[in-house]
Amino acid sequence: MGKAHDASLRLGIAGLGTVGAGVVKIIQEHAEILAKRCGRAIEITAVSARDVSKDRGVDVSGYDWVDDPVALAERDDVDVVVELIGGSEGAAKDLVEKALAGGKSVVTANKALLAHHGYALAKLAEDHGISLAYEAAVAGGIPIIKAMREGFAGNDVFAVYGILNGTCNYMLTAMRETGRDFDVILKEAQEAGYAEADPTFDIDGIDAGHKLALLAAIAFGTRPDFESLQIEGIRKITAEDIAHAEELGYRIKLLGIAKRLNAQVMQVLEPCLVPLDNPIAGVEDVFNAVYVDCDSADTAMLTGRGAGEGPTASAVMADVVDLARGAKIPTFGIPADDLAVPEWMDVNDTVSAYYLRLQVLDKPGVLADISAILRDRGVSIEAVIQRCRDPHKPVPLVITTHQVRHGDIQAVCAAFCKLECVVDEPCLMRIEAL
Ligand code: HSE
């Protein structure tokens, strides 16, 4: 930046949606304390958004308005670009690349951009001796990037587990509390503004997958690799599954799991059963949580609000304050050139206990046929629940297994599908002991 430390840090903000407006608000309302904490003032010099006339609940008339956000990268009166446009391509990527290449540090909330291009962008930042900061990209108000890169820096991390999508967690909680099914709860969540009109990114696990890819990179010193991530969302879960899980002593959570297993790294994002007595089971509604398992600190869980104006703007400001103080931490915790390209574990080779729900005809011999398939493939049953409600209708048959290879339990499910007595696709979920 080539500026004296006591000069103000001048921001150019691209994107004045909920988060952008929240950042402006914090800078305006907390100017004095921010200046004390940073040893210099934080100043906004220019902003850019789609609609100049929109009422955002904050006064932006004192800042230069720029129509093309990418132009912020070239302004002499901008030290740091704050990118809040979103999306892995297009204007957000152009702006971040141009800012970094021009020697301006970047603060972003853009998980998609970093999950897809994190390594290249980290390298670009490093080559120019500047920072690419993204606390707001993962779990909103929870300072998890700081915790992972700094707080746990003295540890060997074994595993990271995360509830990383508030919409899904809210829906699973509502399904459990009301006993209503996915479609009904989704409609209600959309009407209440908790779920987007197009909820795909959230409910199909893509948003949480982006965040998990970033946490895995920091945990294991690897290049973020969204493409290698096995992702499944929450569409298949029924209120009945949630009730069965509770009866068995578990809660269903959309869980991001990144684990180092010998020389390989496992990276999956899928609905899992977690033990009711693990603190992560108690993280409900829109809350996010990240549970870290490491050598010296042992286990730790951070929880808080993962989205919304205040929490996400708070995370953006954490990065702005870091930059104002002159902190410079490698994007993924180690120099970009040292980030490994790991051997990702094939999900079929992962081993776990499983929850399996079948819809079966309620007639003699069904349980025998099903247990024969499990026996023939060496899968050990841990528990079975079957309750007849109507002898003329299919009934749910719930089985939990002992540890089994994912590929083997998939083969079991394929064999179940061929049975005449199995009337629907089996629902299979990992039981994650943590
Ligand atoms: N839509 C996300 C959620 C927040 O529901 O948690 C932004 O990543």
Residues whose N, C-alpha, C, O or C-beta is under 5 A from the ligand:
A	BS01	HSE	L164 N165 G166 T167 D202 D207 G306 A307
